[in-house]
Amino acid sequence: MEMKIATRQCRDQRGKTRKFHYFLTVDQEQTPRLFCENYGVRIAEEGGSEHTVPAITTSAIRIDELMTLLVDNVVGPAGLADVVADWL
């Protein structure tokens, strides 16, 4: 399952307008003793590429912090993996 969180638009270094859509991904994981949601992120550029990093954290607070960082800084699909790696 996934939920659209935000859309941001910016101009790149060449002056081209780019629009990014940010999604929260939710995978449900179940073991014999535990059931939890595992959150990830997908960023899709309108008319361009997209990238997903699934199963980043089971903490709703932490994924909210990450999503805010991504949206506020208008991170595109190409930078998602690097930002997540630094954030972890």
NORKATA-V556838 format. One record per helix or strand of 3 or more residues. SS is the DSSP state (@ for helix, = for strand). FROM is the first residue (numbers start at 1). TO is the last residue. If there is no record, write none. Layout:
SS/FROM/TO  SS/FROM/TO
//
This chain:
=/2/11  =/17/30  =/35/45  =/50/57  @/60/72  @/77/87
//
